[in-house]
Amino acid sequence: MASFRSSLLRFLAVAGPGLVVTFADTEAGSITTAATSGAQFGYKLILLQLLLIVPLFVVQEMTVRLGVVTGKGHARLIREHYGLGWTWVSLGTMLLTNVAALVTEFAGIAGAAMIFGLDPRPLVITAALLLVVVIFTASYKRAEAFALALCLVEILFVPAAFAAHPPAHAIVMQGIFGNQPLGNYSYLLLIASNIGAVIMPWMIFYQQSATVDKGLGLGDLGFARIDTALGSVFTQAIMCAVIVTTAATLYVHRIPVLDAAHAALALEPLLGHLAGVTFGVALIGASMLGAFVVSLATAWAFGEAFGWRCSLNDGLRAKRFSALYIACVAIAAGIVLIPHLPLVQITVYVEAFNGFVLPIVLGFLLVLVNDRRVIGDRHNRPLGNTIAFTLSAVVVTLGIWMAITTILHPGA
C-alpha cells in the first residue's frame, strides 16, 4: 500500500505536460470537426476516434522521450544538430500555423458568446487578458494549474452527451461495429479531417518544452508516458462525447452544423438551455486551453532556438519570451475582433494548411528520435519505427489530401 501511495504521489508530481497538450488537442477546430461528424453521420465515426488514441500516443511519446533524455526543447535540438537553416524552416512553418490556429481559438470564444447572447468583443478581450496574466505569475506550476483547470472545464462535454440520452445499443452497434460508408466522399473527408485534427504541429513543440521547463528527467520517463497515455484516452473520449451529443440530437433531426458554437445553439431547442450553456462553457475552456498552449509553444520554440531566457519560472524577466507570448495572444484576439470576418472559413483553411505543414514537423521528430547523437540508446527500435513511420504516412497523406480538397473544393 505504501509503495502504491509513493508511486501515485510521484506520478502526480510528474503529470501535467501530457494531459495539457492532449486536452488542448480538443480545441475549437477539433470540436467543430467532431460535432460535424455526429451531425452528418451519427455515431459512425466513434470507432475512428478510439483508433486515433494510438497515433496520438505514439507521436507524443517520442516527443516526451526526447525531452526527458536531452533536457532540451524541440527547436533547440534542431538548431544544435542541423543548423540555423533547418531551424528557420521548422520555425517559419510553425509560426504561420500557430498564428492561424490562435485565430481559430479566439473565433471559438467569439462564437461561444452567441450561446449566451453576449457581444463577443468583451468575452474575447477578457479571455485574452486572462491568458496574458498567466505570464505574470512567474511560475511553471501556477501556469500548469491554470491549464489543468481548463482541462477540467472541457470535461463538461461529457454531461452534455448524457443529457442527449443516447441509446447505448446504437452507440455500440452503429459507432463501433456498424458499417462504414467508405464510398461516401463527405464521409472520407471527415475521416481525413478527424485524423488531421488529432496531431497538430504545435503539440510537439509544446510537450517537449513543457517537459524540460518542469524539470523532468530520464527517471520520470515511465510516469511521463502514463501522463501522455491518459491524456490521449481522455481527449478522444471527449471527441466521442461531442459526436454522441450531436448524433443523438442534430443527426436525428437532420440539423447541419456550421461550427461548434452553432452546434451548441442548435442543441438548446432539443435538450434545453442548460445543455447548450454547458456545451458553450466547455467550448470556451477548450478554446482558451488551445490558445494558451499554442502561444506558449510559439514562445518556447523561438526562445530555445535563439538562446533566449524562456522559462515560465522567469516570468517577465524572460523579456523576449514573454513579449512573443503576449504578442501571439494580442494579434490573434485583435484579428478576431475585426468586424464581419469569415471566421468559419478561416477555421476550415487553417485545418487545411496544417496538412501541408505536418510532414515537416513529423519529419524532424522522426529524424531526431532516430539520431543516436541526440538521444543515445533511447532511439526508436525497428518495431517502433515501423509503427511511427506507418502512422505518420497515413496521417500526412490524409492531411495533404484533405488540404488540397478543402482549397480546391471549399464547399465540398
C-alpha positions in Angstrom: 0.0 0.0 0.0 2.9 2.3 0.9 4.5 1.5 -2.4 1.3 2.3 -4.3 0.9 5.6 -2.5 4.5 6.5 -3.2 4.1 5.7 -6.9 0.8 7.7 -7.1 2.5 10.8 -5.5 5.4 10.5 -7.9 3.0 10.3 -10.8 1.1 13.3 -9.7 4.4 15.2 -9.4 5.3 14.2 -13.0 1.9 14.5 -14.6 0.8 17.6 -16.5 2.6 18.2 -19.8 0.9 15.1 -21.4 -2.6 15.8 -20.1 -2.4 19.5 -21.0 -1.2 19.1 -24.6 -3.6 16.3 -25.4 -6.6 18.1 -23.9 -5.5 21.1 -25.9 -5.7 18.9 -29.0 -9.5 19.0 -28.4 -9.7 22.7 -29.3 -12.2 24.7 -31.2 -11.4 23.2 -34.6 -11.4 19.7 -33.3 -14.7 20.2 -31.5 -16.2 21.6 -34.8 -15.0 18.5 -36.6 -16.4 16.1 -34.0 -19.8 18.0 -34.0 -20.0 17.9 -37.8 -19.1 14.2 -37.7 -22.0 13.4 -35.4 -24.5 15.7 -37.1 -23.8 14.2 -40.6 -23.2 10.6 -39.9 -24.5 9.8 -36.5 -22.3 7.5 -34.3 -20.3 6.0 -37.2 -17.1 8.0 -36.6 -16.8 6.9 -32.9 -14.6 3.9 -33.9 -12.2 6.2 -35.7 -11.8 8.3 -32.5 -11.0 5.3 -30.5 -8.4 4.1 -33.1 -6.8 7.6 -33.1 -5.7 7.1 -29.5 -2.8 5.0 -30.8 -1.1 7.5 -33.2 -1.7 10.4 -30.8 0.2 8.5 -28.0 2.9 7.2 -30.4 3.8 10.7 -31.7 3.6 12.4 -28.3 5.6 9.6 -26.6 8.5 10.3 -28.9 8.3 14.0 -28.0 8.4 13.4 -24.3 11.2 10.9 -24.7 13.3 13.5 -26.5 12.6 16.0 -23.7 13.5 13.8 -20.7 16.6 12.3 -22.4 18.1 15.5 -23.7 16.7 18.1 -21.3 16.3 20.4 -24.4 13.3 21.7 -26.3 12.5 20.7 -29.9 13.6 23.9 -31.6 16.9 23.9 -29.7 17.7 20.3 -30.8 17.1 21.2 -34.4 19.3 24.3 -34.1 22.1 22.4 -32.4 22.2 19.3 -34.7 21.0 20.5 -38.1 21.8 24.2 -38.2 20.1 27.6 -38.5 18.7 27.0 -42.0 16.6 24.0 -41.0 15.7 25.7 -37.8 14.1 28.5 -39.8 12.2 26.0 -41.9 10.8 24.5 -38.8 10.1 27.8 -37.0 8.7 29.5 -40.1 6.1 26.9 -40.8 5.2 26.6 -37.1 4.7 30.3 -36.7 2.3 30.5 -39.7 0.2 27.6 -38.5 0.3 28.8 -34.8 -0.9 32.3 -35.5 -3.6 30.9 -37.7 -4.6 28.3 -35.1 -4.7 31.1 -32.4 -7.2 32.9 -34.6 -9.5 29.8 -34.7 -9.3 29.5 -30.9 -10.4 33.1 -30.4 -13.0 32.5 -33.1 -14.3 29.7 -30.9 -14.5 32.1 -27.9 -16.3 34.7 -30.0 -18.7 32.0 -31.3 -19.4 30.9 -27.7 -20.5 34.4 -26.8 -23.5 33.9 -29.2 -24.7 31.0 -26.9 -25.0 33.4 -24.0 -26.5 36.2 -26.1 -23.4 38.3 -25.5 -21.4 40.8 -27.6 -18.3 38.7 -28.5 -15.9 41.6 -28.0 -15.9 41.7 -24.2 -15.5 38.0 -23.9 -12.6 37.8 -26.4 -10.8 40.7 -24.6 -11.4 39.1 -21.2 -10.1 35.8 -22.4 -7.0 37.4 -23.9 -6.3 39.4 -20.7 -6.6 36.3 -18.6 -4.2 34.4 -20.9 -1.7 37.3 -20.6 -2.0 37.4 -16.8 -0.7 33.8 -16.7 2.7 35.0 -17.9 3.0 37.4 -14.9 2.8 34.5 -12.4 6.5 33.7 -12.9 5.8 30.0 -12.0 5.5 26.9 -14.2 3.4 25.3 -11.5 0.8 28.1 -11.5 0.6 28.1 -15.3 0.2 24.3 -15.3 -2.5 24.5 -12.7 -4.3 27.1 -14.9 -4.1 24.8 -17.9 -5.3 21.8 -15.9 -8.3 23.8 -14.6 -9.2 24.4 -18.3 -8.9 20.7 -18.9 -11.5 20.1 -16.2 -13.8 22.6 -17.9 -13.5 20.6 -21.1 -15.0 17.6 -19.3 -18.3 19.4 -19.4 -18.7 18.0 -22.9 -19.4 14.6 -21.2 -22.5 15.6 -19.2 -23.8 17.3 -22.4 -23.6 13.8 -24.1 -25.5 12.2 -21.2 -28.2 14.9 -21.4 -28.8 13.8 -25.0 -29.9 10.4 -23.7 -28.2 8.4 -26.5 -29.2 4.8 -26.8 -26.2 2.7 -25.6 -27.1 -0.1 -28.1 -26.9 2.4 -31.0 -23.5 3.7 -29.8 -22.0 0.3 -29.8 -23.6 -1.3 -32.8 -23.5 1.7 -35.1 -20.5 3.5 -33.7 -18.1 0.5 -33.2 -19.5 -2.4 -35.1 -21.6 -0.7 -37.8 -20.9 -0.5 -41.5 -18.6 2.3 -42.6 -19.8 4.3 -45.7 -16.4 4.4 -47.2 -17.8 5.1 -50.7 -19.2 8.4 -49.5 -17.0 11.3 -50.4 -18.2 13.5 -47.5 -17.5 10.7 -45.1 -14.0 10.2 -46.4 -13.3 13.9 -46.0 -14.5 13.8 -42.4 -12.2 10.8 -41.8 -9.3 12.9 -43.1 -10.4 15.9 -41.0 -10.5 13.9 -37.8 -7.1 12.3 -38.5 -5.7 15.7 -39.4 -7.1 17.2 -36.2 -5.5 14.6 -33.9 -1.9 15.7 -34.4 -1.2 19.4 -34.5 2.3 20.8 -35.3 2.4 22.9 -32.1 1.8 19.8 -29.9 5.3 18.5 -30.5 6.9 21.8 -29.6 4.7 22.4 -26.5 5.1 19.0 -24.8 8.8 18.8 -25.2 9.4 22.3 -23.9 6.9 21.8 -21.0 8.7 18.6 -20.1 12.0 20.5 -19.9 10.6 23.5 -18.1 9.0 21.2 -15.5 12.4 19.7 -14.9 11.6 16.1 -15.7 14.5 13.7 -16.3 15.1 10.2 -17.6 13.9 8.7 -14.3 10.5 10.3 -14.9 10.0 8.8 -18.3 7.7 5.9 -17.2 5.3 8.3 -15.4 5.5 10.8 -18.2 4.4 8.1 -20.7 1.5 7.3 -18.4 0.6 11.0 -18.3 0.6 11.1 -22.1 -1.4 7.8 -22.4 -4.1 9.0 -20.1 -4.3 12.3 -21.9 -4.6 10.5 -25.2 -7.5 8.4 -23.9 -9.3 11.4 -22.2 -9.1 13.7 -25.2 -10.5 11.1 -27.6 -13.2 10.3 -25.1 -14.2 14.0 -25.2 -14.3 13.8 -29.1 -16.6 10.8 -28.7 -18.8 12.7 -26.3 -19.2 15.5 -28.8 -20.1 13.0 -31.6 -22.6 11.3 -29.3 -24.2 14.6 -28.3 -24.8 15.8 -31.9 -25.6 12.3 -33.2 -28.4 11.8 -30.7 -29.9 15.2 -31.4 -28.9 17.0 -34.6 -28.4 13.9 -36.7 -31.8 12.5 -35.7 -33.4 15.8 -36.7 -31.2 16.3 -39.8 -29.8 19.7 -38.5 -26.5 20.6 -40.1 -23.6 22.1 -38.2 -21.5 25.2 -39.3 -19.2 25.3 -36.3 -19.1 24.3 -32.6 -21.0 27.4 -31.4 -23.7 26.8 -33.9 -23.9 23.2 -32.7 -24.5 24.4 -29.1 -27.2 26.8 -30.3 -28.9 24.0 -32.2 -28.9 21.8 -29.2 -30.9 24.2 -27.0 -34.3 23.6 -28.5 -33.7 19.8 -28.3 -32.0 19.5 -24.9 -32.8 22.7 -23.1 -30.9 25.8 -22.3 -28.7 24.2 -19.7 -27.3 21.7 -22.1 -26.5 24.4 -24.6 -24.8 26.5 -21.9 -22.8 23.5 -20.7 -21.6 22.9 -24.2 -20.8 26.6 -24.6 -18.8 26.8 -21.4 -16.8 23.6 -22.4 -16.1 25.3 -25.8 -14.7 28.4 -24.1 -12.5 26.2 -21.9 -11.3 24.2 -24.9 -10.6 27.4 -26.9 -8.7 29.1 -24.1 -6.6 26.0 -23.4 -5.8 25.7 -27.1 -4.8 29.4 -27.2 -2.6 29.1 -24.1 -0.8 26.0 -25.4 -0.2 27.4 -28.9 1.1 30.7 -27.6 3.4 29.0 -25.2 4.6 26.6 -27.9 5.5 29.5 -30.1 7.4 31.5 -27.5 9.2 28.4 -26.2 10.3 27.4 -29.7 11.8 30.8 -30.6 13.3 31.2 -27.2 15.0 27.8 -27.4 16.2 28.3 -31.0 17.9 31.6 -30.3 19.0 31.2 -26.8 16.6 33.5 -25.0 15.7 33.1 -21.4 12.4 31.1 -21.9 11.2 29.6 -18.7 7.8 30.3 -17.2 9.6 30.4 -13.8 11.4 33.6 -15.0 8.1 35.5 -15.7 8.7 38.9 -17.2 12.4 38.6 -16.7 12.3 36.5 -19.8 11.5 39.6 -21.8 11.6 38.4 -25.4 9.8 35.1 -24.5 7.1 37.0 -22.6 6.7 39.6 -25.4 6.3 37.0 -28.1 3.7 35.1 -26.0 1.7 38.3 -25.3 2.0 39.3 -29.0 0.6 36.0 -30.2 -2.4 36.4 -27.9 -2.9 40.1 -28.7 -2.6 39.7 -32.5 -5.0 36.7 -32.7 -7.6 38.3 -30.5 -7.3 41.6 -32.5 -7.9 39.7 -35.8 -11.0 38.0 -34.5 -12.4 41.4 -33.3 -12.3 42.7 -36.9 -16.0 43.1 -38.0 -17.5 40.7 -40.5 -14.5 38.4 -40.6 -15.4 35.0 -42.1 -14.4 33.0 -39.0 -15.8 29.7 -40.1 -14.0 29.8 -43.5 -10.8 30.8 -41.7 -11.1 27.8 -39.4 -11.5 25.4 -42.4 -8.5 26.8 -44.2 -6.3 26.7 -41.1 -7.0 23.0 -40.7 -6.2 22.5 -44.4 -2.9 24.3 -44.0 -1.9 22.1 -41.1 -2.0 19.2 -43.6 0.9 20.7 -45.6 3.0 21.6 -42.5 2.6 18.3 -40.7 5.1 16.4 -42.9 7.8 18.9 -42.0 7.1 18.7 -38.2 6.8 14.9 -38.1 9.9 14.6 -40.3 12.0 16.5 -37.9 10.6 14.5 -35.0 11.3 11.1 -36.6 14.9 12.2 -37.6 15.6 13.4 -34.1 14.2 10.4 -32.3 16.4 8.1 -34.5 19.6 10.1 -34.2 21.9 8.4 -31.7 23.9 11.7 -31.3 20.7 13.3 -30.0 19.0 10.5 -28.0 21.6 7.8 -27.5 20.3 4.3 -26.8 16.8 5.6 -26.3 16.3 5.9 -30.1 13.4 4.2 -31.8 13.6 0.4 -32.2 12.7 -1.2 -35.6 9.1 -2.0 -34.4 8.7 1.5 -33.0 9.9 3.0 -36.3 7.6 0.8 -38.3 4.6 1.9 -36.3 5.7 5.6 -36.2 6.5 5.8 -40.0 3.3 3.9 -40.9 1.1 6.1 -38.8 2.9 9.2 -39.9 2.5 8.3 -43.6 -1.3 7.7 -43.1 -1.7 11.0 -41.2 0.3 13.0 -43.6 -1.3 11.5 -46.7 -4.8 12.1 -45.5 -3.9 15.5 -44.2 -2.5 16.7 -47.5 -5.5 15.1 -49.4 -7.9 17.0 -47.1 -5.9 20.2 -47.5 -6.0 20.0 -51.3 -9.6 19.1 -51.3 -10.5 21.9 -49.0 -8.7 24.5 -51.1 -9.9 23.3 -54.5 -13.5 22.5 -53.3 -14.2 24.6 -50.2 -17.9 23.8 -50.3 -17.5 20.1 -50.6 
